[in-house]
Amino acid sequence: MTRDALIALVQSYFSGVDGEDLDQVLATLTEDCRFSVETHGVALNGHAEIGGMMTQLWSRHKAVLHDNFQFVCDPENGAIAARFRVVNTLHDGTQVHKSNCNFFTLKNGKFDTVAVYMAGENTLERKP
């Protein structure tokens, strides 16, 4: 996969997250994707667990936005890192700003691992 294709896949993933489009998010991930929030000890596996986390994220916020991206690409090894700003808008209108980094690896054109390094409170928690 080329550098531009890696970046486009990350952008599609975050467009789905920001647009609350679970199908779009999952279309970027392998069925058995491993998703972790390294800074908060969260480990999820597969579409069901990741989808549950996304649904919970969206229910806790009026809106989420990821922007100001910087990328480091390794097309030869199917990996990309993204640094970005997160703006979470709470239901009362309060905005919470964060600086995060995600590390993605690919398998068959989709992400098979997503490792999140998050500043501040964990907003990607999957509680039963």
C-alpha positions in Angstrom: 0.0 0.0 0.0 1.3 3.5 -0.9 1.9 6.3 1.5 -1.2 8.1 0.1 -3.3 5.0 0.4 -2.2 4.5 4.1 -3.2 8.1 4.9 -6.5 7.8 3.0 -7.3 4.7 5.1 -6.6 6.5 8.4 -8.7 9.4 7.2 -11.6 7.1 6.3 -11.3 5.5 9.8 -11.5 8.9 11.5 -14.2 10.2 9.2 -16.3 7.3 10.3 -15.5 7.9 14.0 -16.4 11.6 13.7 -19.5 10.9 11.6 -20.7 8.2 14.0 -20.7 5.7 11.0 -19.9 2.3 12.5 -20.0 0.5 9.2 -17.3 2.9 7.8 -15.1 2.5 10.9 -15.4 -1.3 10.7 -14.7 -1.3 7.0 -11.2 -0.1 7.8 -10.5 -2.9 10.3 -9.9 -6.7 9.9 -12.5 -8.9 11.6 -10.0 -9.8 14.3 -8.5 -6.4 14.7 -6.7 -5.8 18.0 -7.5 -2.4 19.4 -5.7 -1.1 22.5 -5.5 2.1 24.5 -2.0 1.7 25.7 -2.1 4.6 28.1 -5.1 3.2 29.9 -4.8 -0.6 29.8 -7.7 -1.2 27.4 -7.5 -4.2 25.0 -10.3 -5.1 22.6 -10.5 -7.7 20.0 -12.7 -7.9 16.9 -15.6 -5.9 15.4 -18.1 -6.7 18.2 -15.9 -5.3 21.0 -14.6 -2.3 19.0 -18.1 -1.5 17.7 -19.4 -1.6 21.3 -16.6 0.8 22.3 -17.5 3.2 19.5 -21.2 3.1 20.3 -20.4 3.9 23.9 -18.1 6.8 22.9 -20.8 8.4 20.7 -23.4 8.0 23.4 -21.2 9.9 25.9 -20.5 12.8 23.6 -22.6 15.3 21.6 -19.7 15.2 19.0 -16.2 14.0 18.5 -13.7 15.6 16.1 -10.2 14.5 15.1 -8.1 17.0 13.1 -4.6 18.6 12.7 -3.1 15.3 11.6 0.6 14.6 11.2 1.6 11.2 9.7 4.7 9.0 9.7 4.2 6.3 7.1 6.1 3.0 6.6 4.5 1.6 3.4 7.1 -1.2 3.0 6.0 -2.7 6.4 2.3 -1.8 6.2 2.4 0.7 9.1 1.4 4.3 9.8 1.5 6.5 12.8 -0.8 9.5 13.2 -0.6 12.4 15.7 -3.7 14.6 15.9 -5.9 16.8 18.0 -9.2 15.5 19.5 -12.1 17.7 20.4 -14.8 16.0 22.4 -18.0 18.0 22.8 -19.9 16.9 25.9 -23.8 16.9 26.0 -23.7 20.2 27.9 -21.6 21.8 25.2 -18.3 21.7 27.1 -15.3 20.9 24.9 -12.4 18.7 26.0 -9.2 19.0 23.9 -6.6 16.3 23.7 -3.4 15.4 21.8 -3.3 11.8 20.8 -1.2 9.4 18.7 -2.4 6.2 17.1 -0.2 3.5 15.6 -1.8 1.3 12.9 -0.6 -1.9 11.2 -2.1 -3.5 8.1 -3.1 -6.9 6.9 -4.7 -7.4 3.6 -5.4 -3.7 3.1 -7.1 -3.2 6.5 -5.9 -2.3 9.9 -5.2 -5.4 12.1 -3.9 -3.4 15.0 -4.7 0.0 16.4 -2.7 1.2 19.4 -3.9 4.5 20.9 -1.8 6.8 23.1 -4.2 9.2 24.7 -3.7 12.4 26.7 -6.1 12.9 29.6 -9.2 10.9 30.6 -9.9 7.7 28.7 -12.9 8.1 26.4 -12.4 4.7 24.7 -13.4 2.3 27.3 -15.7 -0.7 26.7 -17.7 -1.5 29.8 -20.1 -4.4 29.8 
